[in-house]
Amino acid sequence: MKKHLTLSLAVALMILPLLPATAPGEEGEQEQLPEGQTAFIKAKCNLCHTVVAAGIGEPREESEEESDIVLPPDLSTVGSLREAEWLTLYLQKKETLGDEKHVKKFKGEDEDLAAIIGWLMTMKAPGDTLAAEPEAEEVPAEETPTEEAPSGEAPAEETD
């Protein structure tokens, strides 16, 4: 029995270094996240805020009951609502929303803050391409072509 246990332990110790350190698929998913999203999670912003559009948190239903509790907003469309400079100042408690400053001052590295802000600026309302793409010049509408008769046929004559 003791010999069998020792042999099993020796085999396990030889195989262990060959096994992946993370669960299958976990490492690939982590590498695919944008840098700003990774910094958002690292800074624990997701403990209060949701970004449903990026798979962070679940949609919240509005309560019909009156409550004194104000939940932090979902940031799925913040890029359509705010400018990067304003968000940066707000997270540094140098700007207010209404009469309130952000609950916590961002204490991470400047590079992480810049990455978070850059990522949040990509969070746009559906159909909002104003900031994502340069504004296209308006092309005048062409006149509607007159109906032409198919080739080989004489045009139809108008009758009074």
Buried (B, 14 or more C-beta within 10 A) or exposed (E): EEEEEEEEEEEEEEEEEEEEEEEEEEEEEEEEBEBBBBBBBBBEBBEEBBBBBBEBBEEEEEEEEEEEEEEEBBBBBBBBBBEBEBBBBBBBEEBEEEEEBBEEEBEBEEEBBBBBBBBBBBBBBEEEEEBEEEEEEEEEEEEEEEEEEEEEEEEEEEEE
